[in-house]
Amino acid sequence: MNKLFTKIIEISEKPLDVSTIVGGKYLIIDVLGKGSYGFTYLVKDQANQIFVLKQLRKYKQLDHAGIAAFNREANILKDLDHPAFPTFYEQFVEEQKQFIVMEYLNGKTYEELIFQDKQSFSESEAFKELYSILLLVKYIHEKQFVHRDLRIPNILKNNQDYYIIDFGLTRHVLDQNNTEKIDHLEKKLFREVAFKSDFYALGHFLLFLLYSSYVPVSKKKMSWEEELYITGNARRVLRKMLQIDDPYYDMEHLLKDVKKCI
């Protein structure tokens, strides 16, 4: 497909308006997200139940890979069937638009917890948070899936409940038929269809938490290893998660080492 034509479609396409009714029963309350892959809406049905509605973007429907990825996300949600991940409700097509309806998980991102709620995490607290999230990722990995998008916006917390959302990039670990071309090394480490890519992403998540209690002592730009005062155990775990040293290849070794840092 002509790349310029595809780009024009991508730029020109807008999300559906608030108050639009989709599927004959879902009223759009808010637009939650606009990405290259799709639009995400907060909706309610006629019984005032709240859901998340995901729409595949038009230009992604023009090739088989886009529709296949959308269908794959729906099937993965059905397969996972866990309270920490969105429950799949239905999938439908309306006016040549593809939609998935899923559970709305009410929680805050760690960005909101740190910058809005002014929470900070000590080394031990940061590793406790990581440990709880790793237990959820362990379930994903046991199902032989790699999430591939464990960024700050996709990890939520509500009191002592943890949630992981957005399985749009998730792949089965044996699915190596990935046509996505990635030139940037860091993005490649995030997107590799291997368990260690989720560990890499969570290494960055852990750094984000550790920096919440960091007080700069110099204007000089330094690496995290120079700036953060952390224990040797914590440093070793981070270096392995970030693949600076020989990386973790399985969850059990990582959980064992993380537990030592709590």
Secondary structure, DSSP 8 states (H G I E B T S, - for coil): --HHHHHHHHHH-----TT-EETTTEEEEEEEEE-SSEEEEEEE-TT--EEEEEEE-GGGGGSHHHHHHHHHHHHHHHHH--TTS--EEEEEEETTEEEEEEE----EEHHHHHHTS-----HHHHHHHHHHHHHHHHHHHHTTEE-----GGGEEEETTEEEE---TT-EETT---------SHHHHHHH-SSHHHHHHHHHHHHHHHHGGG-----SS---HHHH----HHHHHHHHHHTTSSS---SHHHHHHHHHHT-
